[in-house]
Amino acid sequence: MDFRQLRYFVAVYEEGHVGRAAERLSLSQPALSQQIRQLEHGLDVSLFERGNKRLLPTLAAHTLYNHALPLLDGLHQAHEALRSFQGQAVRTLAIGVLQTVHPSLVPQLLERVRKAQPHLVVQIYELSGLEIERRLLNGLLDIGISYLPPRQPGLHGVLLYEDELQLVIPNDHPLREFKKVSMAQAAELPMLLLGEEFQIRQIWQSQLANLGRRPHVQAELNSMAGILESLPHTRLATVLPGRAQQIRSDRDLLWKPLSEPRVPLKVGLVYRDAQRQQASVELLRTLLEEVVKPRQELP
């Protein structure tokens, strides 16, 4: 087992799919598959169960993943430290971003960072809320962009903008004429939702639980873009942050505010070491201020 194989393993583990992992690593699928088989042979364990075009990690894979991340991070830090002796020090900023806020912030953030800090290398990771917080605590991320407040002790948050959960339906849905939809009405609808690992799904389930209800899940997708693409071809509904309307605002979909009660969302920068990350937090907050302001000023 070497660091290259560990890096390959982590990519396959996180993607759950050899094709996507190979694309992420700029490798061919056969070459990546061979490396994973060699790793399994060398360790004499099975790391993945193969079936239905997906790779399901075994218990051994979960264990290896938890040990591999700090090892790879340590190797990366060692490389960075050695570069300083060569006069080639490169400053990096690792940011974990929720999928449900990523499309509306990241494209504009990258260009603003490039102009403000041309020598800064920004590493963006699209992760679940729990994974963002776990990596922040483990030192594998510098900053997260997630929902506030953080759920793990030891993390701090700075508000970027406020949003709210909205019901999204196809334009021929029975509720198309409603200006608002109550939580009780929404609870009755068959839905296409993000998986349970997503924080938006957890927030929705928590709100329904307060009413003594459970979501009526008809289908699940692990991609917000996939849900928005699929919804016009169904009679299903979903719930997403209102700001996600910027991704797809065509007439195929209708966005309805939820009421009784509203479901407010707070999106902010999350970080562990306030003193160490103060400059980075202030940089991102300032650069994102103009990105989020137009949404905040809407009535």
C-alpha positions as CSV (number, residue, x, y, z in Angstrom):
1,M,0.0,0.0,0.0
2,D,1.4,3.4,-0.9
3,F,0.1,7.0,-0.8
4,R,-0.9,6.9,-4.5
5,Q,-3.2,3.9,-3.9
6,L,-4.6,5.6,-0.8
7,R,-5.5,8.7,-2.9
8,Y,-7.1,6.5,-5.5
9,F,-9.1,4.6,-2.8
10,V,-10.3,7.8,-1.2
11,A,-11.6,9.1,-4.6
12,V,-13.5,5.8,-5.3
13,Y,-14.9,5.8,-1.7
14,E,-16.1,9.3,-1.9
15,E,-17.5,9.1,-5.4
16,G,-19.0,5.6,-5.0
17,H,-18.4,5.0,-8.7
18,V,-15.2,4.1,-10.6
19,G,-16.1,6.2,-13.6
20,R,-16.5,9.4,-11.6
21,A,-13.5,8.7,-9.5
22,A,-11.4,8.1,-12.7
23,E,-12.6,11.4,-14.1
24,R,-11.7,13.2,-10.9
25,L,-8.2,11.6,-10.9
26,S,-7.7,12.0,-14.7
27,L,-7.1,8.2,-15.0
28,S,-8.7,5.6,-17.2
29,Q,-11.3,3.4,-15.5
30,P,-9.3,0.1,-16.1
31,A,-6.2,1.6,-14.6
32,L,-8.1,2.8,-11.5
33,S,-9.9,-0.5,-11.1
34,Q,-6.5,-2.3,-11.3
35,Q,-5.0,-0.1,-8.6
36,I,-8.0,-0.8,-6.3
37,R,-7.7,-4.6,-6.9
38,Q,-4.0,-4.4,-6.1
39,L,-4.7,-2.5,-2.9
40,E,-7.3,-5.1,-1.9
41,H,-4.8,-7.9,-2.7
42,G,-2.0,-6.2,-0.7
43,L,-4.3,-5.7,2.3
44,D,-6.0,-9.1,1.9
45,V,-9.4,-7.5,2.4
46,S,-12.4,-6.7,0.3
47,L,-13.0,-2.9,0.2
48,F,-16.0,-2.7,-2.0
49,E,-19.1,-4.8,-2.9
50,R,-19.7,-4.4,-6.6
51,G,-23.2,-4.3,-8.0
52,N,-25.9,-2.2,-9.7
53,K,-23.2,0.0,-11.3
54,R,-22.2,1.3,-7.8
55,L,-19.5,0.4,-5.4
56,L,-20.7,-0.1,-1.8
57,P,-17.9,0.3,0.8
58,T,-17.3,-2.6,3.2
59,L,-16.7,-2.1,6.9
60,A,-13.0,-2.5,6.1
61,A,-13.3,0.4,3.6
62,H,-14.9,2.6,6.2
63,T,-12.0,1.9,8.6
64,L,-9.3,2.5,5.9
65,Y,-11.0,5.8,4.9
66,N,-10.9,7.2,8.4
67,H,-7.2,6.4,8.6
68,A,-6.4,7.5,5.0
69,L,-7.7,11.1,5.3
70,P,-5.3,12.2,8.0
71,L,-2.4,10.4,6.3
72,L,-3.0,12.1,3.0
73,D,-3.5,15.5,4.7
74,G,-0.2,15.0,6.5
75,L,1.5,14.2,3.2
76,H,0.0,17.3,1.6
77,Q,1.2,19.5,4.5
78,A,4.7,18.0,4.3
79,H,4.8,18.9,0.6
80,E,3.7,22.4,1.3
81,A,6.3,22.8,4.0
82,L,9.1,21.5,1.7
83,R,8.1,23.9,-1.1
84,S,8.9,26.8,1.2
85,F,12.5,25.7,1.2
86,Q,12.5,25.9,-2.6
87,G,11.0,29.4,-2.7
88,Q,7.8,27.9,-4.1
89,A,5.5,28.2,-1.2
90,V,1.9,28.1,-2.4
91,R,-0.9,29.1,-0.1
92,T,-4.1,27.0,-0.3
93,L,-7.6,27.5,1.1
94,A,-9.7,24.3,1.4
95,I,-13.4,25.1,1.5
96,G,-16.3,22.6,2.0
97,V,-19.6,23.7,0.4
98,L,-23.1,22.2,0.6
99,Q,-24.5,21.0,-2.7
100,T,-27.6,23.1,-2.0
101,V,-25.7,26.4,-1.8
102,H,-22.7,25.5,-4.1
103,P,-24.2,26.5,-7.5
104,S,-25.3,30.0,-6.4
105,L,-22.0,31.0,-4.7
106,V,-19.0,29.1,-5.9
107,P,-18.7,30.3,-9.6
108,Q,-18.7,33.9,-8.5
109,L,-16.6,33.3,-5.5
110,L,-13.8,31.7,-7.5
111,E,-13.4,34.7,-9.8
112,R,-13.5,37.2,-7.0
113,V,-10.8,35.2,-5.1
114,R,-8.6,35.0,-8.2
115,K,-8.7,38.8,-8.6
116,A,-8.2,39.6,-4.9
117,Q,-5.6,36.9,-4.2
118,P,-4.1,35.7,-7.4
119,H,-1.5,33.5,-5.6
120,L,-4.1,31.7,-3.5
121,V,-5.1,28.2,-4.6
122,V,-8.7,27.5,-3.7
123,Q,-9.8,23.9,-3.2
124,I,-13.5,23.4,-3.3
125,Y,-15.2,20.2,-2.0
126,E,-18.9,19.6,-2.3
127,L,-19.9,17.7,0.9
128,S,-22.7,17.1,3.2
129,G,-23.2,19.3,6.3
130,L,-22.0,16.5,8.7
131,E,-18.9,15.8,6.5
132,I,-18.0,19.5,6.3
133,E,-18.1,19.7,10.1
134,R,-16.1,16.5,10.5
135,R,-13.4,17.7,8.2
136,L,-13.2,21.1,9.9
137,L,-12.7,19.4,13.2
138,N,-10.1,17.0,11.7
139,G,-8.2,19.9,10.1
140,L,-8.9,18.7,6.6
141,L,-10.8,21.9,5.7
142,D,-10.1,25.5,6.5
143,I,-13.6,26.8,6.1
144,G,-17.1,25.5,5.4
145,I,-20.1,27.1,3.8
146,S,-23.1,25.5,5.5
147,Y,-26.3,26.0,7.4
148,L,-26.0,27.8,10.8
149,P,-25.7,27.2,13.6
150,P,-23.0,24.5,13.4
151,R,-24.1,21.3,15.1
152,Q,-20.7,20.2,16.4
153,P,-19.1,21.8,19.5
154,G,-15.9,23.7,18.8
155,L,-17.1,25.3,15.6
156,H,-17.9,28.9,14.9
157,G,-20.2,30.5,12.3
158,V,-20.6,33.9,10.6
159,L,-23.8,34.6,8.7
160,L,-23.6,35.2,5.0
161,Y,-27.3,35.4,4.1
162,E,-30.8,34.2,5.1
163,D,-33.0,32.0,2.9
164,E,-36.0,29.9,3.4
165,L,-37.2,26.5,2.3
166,Q,-39.7,26.5,-0.6
167,L,-41.9,24.0,-2.2
168,V,-41.0,23.3,-5.9
169,I,-43.6,21.8,-8.2
170,P,-44.0,21.2,-12.0
171,N,-46.2,23.9,-13.7
172,D,-49.1,21.4,-14.1
173,H,-49.2,20.4,-10.5
174,P,-52.6,20.6,-8.7
175,L,-51.2,23.4,-6.4
176,R,-50.1,25.6,-9.3
177,E,-52.6,28.4,-8.5
178,F,-51.6,28.6,-4.8
179,K,-49.5,31.6,-3.8
180,K,-48.4,29.8,-0.6
181,V,-48.5,26.3,0.6
182,S,-48.9,25.4,4.3
183,M,-46.7,22.8,5.9
184,A,-49.7,20.6,6.5
185,Q,-50.6,20.7,2.8
186,A,-47.0,20.0,1.7
187,A,-46.9,17.0,4.1
188,E,-49.5,15.3,2.0
189,L,-47.7,15.5,-1.3
190,P,-45.7,12.7,-2.8
191,M,-42.1,13.9,-3.1
192,L,-38.9,13.6,-4.9
193,L,-36.3,14.4,-2.3
194,L,-32.6,14.6,-1.7
195,G,-31.2,11.6,0.3
196,E,-31.3,11.5,4.1
197,E,-27.6,12.5,4.3
198,F,-28.5,16.0,3.0
199,Q,-29.1,18.7,5.6
200,I,-32.1,20.1,3.7
201,R,-33.8,16.7,3.9
202,Q,-33.0,16.6,7.7
203,I,-34.4,20.1,8.2
204,W,-37.6,19.1,6.3
205,Q,-38.1,15.9,8.3
206,S,-37.5,17.8,11.5
207,Q,-40.2,20.4,10.6
208,L,-42.7,17.7,9.7
209,A,-41.9,15.8,12.9
210,N,-42.9,19.0,14.8
211,L,-46.3,18.5,13.2
212,G,-46.4,14.8,14.0
213,R,-45.9,14.0,10.3
214,R,-43.4,12.2,8.1
215,P,-42.4,13.0,4.5
216,H,-44.2,11.2,1.8
217,V,-41.1,10.0,-0.2
218,Q,-41.8,8.7,-3.6
219,A,-38.3,8.9,-5.0
220,E,-34.8,10.1,-4.0
221,L,-31.9,11.6,-5.9
222,N,-28.5,12.6,-4.6
223,S,-28.2,15.6,-6.9
224,M,-30.2,18.9,-6.6
225,A,-29.6,19.6,-10.3
226,G,-30.9,16.1,-11.1
227,I,-34.1,16.8,-9.1
228,L,-34.7,20.1,-10.9
229,E,-34.2,18.4,-14.2
230,S,-36.5,15.5,-13.4
231,L,-39.3,17.3,-11.6
232,P,-41.0,18.8,-14.7
233,H,-41.6,15.2,-16.0
234,T,-43.4,14.0,-12.9
235,R,-46.4,15.0,-10.7
236,L,-44.1,15.1,-7.7
237,A,-43.0,18.0,-5.5
238,T,-39.8,18.7,-3.6
239,V,-38.4,21.2,-1.1
240,L,-35.3,23.3,-1.7
241,P,-33.8,26.6,-0.6
242,G,-35.4,29.5,-2.4
243,R,-32.0,30.7,-3.6
244,A,-31.7,27.5,-5.7
245,Q,-34.3,29.1,-8.0
246,Q,-31.3,30.9,-9.6
247,I,-30.1,27.6,-11.0
248,R,-33.3,26.8,-12.9
249,S,-36.0,29.5,-13.0
250,D,-37.8,28.5,-16.2
251,R,-41.5,28.1,-16.6
252,D,-41.4,24.3,-16.2
253,L,-41.2,24.7,-12.4
254,L,-43.1,26.8,-9.8
255,W,-41.6,27.9,-6.5
256,K,-44.1,28.3,-3.7
257,P,-43.3,29.8,-0.2
258,L,-44.1,27.5,2.7
259,S,-46.1,28.9,5.5
260,E,-47.6,27.9,8.9
261,P,-44.8,27.9,9.7
262,R,-42.1,29.3,7.4
263,V,-38.8,27.4,7.4
264,P,-36.0,29.9,7.6
265,L,-32.5,28.9,6.6
266,K,-29.3,30.7,7.6
267,V,-26.2,30.1,5.5
268,G,-22.8,31.1,6.7
269,L,-19.1,30.5,7.0
270,V,-18.2,27.7,9.5
271,Y,-14.7,27.3,10.9
272,R,-12.8,25.8,13.8
273,D,-9.8,28.0,14.7
274,A,-11.1,31.6,15.0
275,Q,-7.7,33.2,15.4
276,R,-6.0,31.1,12.6
277,Q,-8.8,31.6,10.1
278,Q,-9.8,35.2,10.9
279,A,-8.1,36.6,7.7
280,S,-9.6,33.9,5.4
281,V,-13.1,34.3,7.0
282,E,-13.0,38.1,6.5
283,L,-11.7,37.7,2.9
284,L,-14.6,35.3,2.0
285,R,-17.2,37.3,3.8
286,T,-16.1,40.5,2.0
287,L,-15.9,38.8,-1.4
288,L,-19.3,37.1,-1.1
289,E,-21.1,40.2,0.2
290,E,-21.9,41.5,-3.3
291,V,-22.9,38.0,-4.4
292,V,-25.6,37.6,-1.7
293,K,-26.7,41.2,-1.4
294,P,-29.2,41.2,-4.4
295,R,-31.0,38.2,-2.9
296,Q,-31.2,39.8,0.5
297,E,-32.7,43.0,-0.9
298,L,-35.6,41.3,-2.6
299,P,-39.0,42.0,-0.8
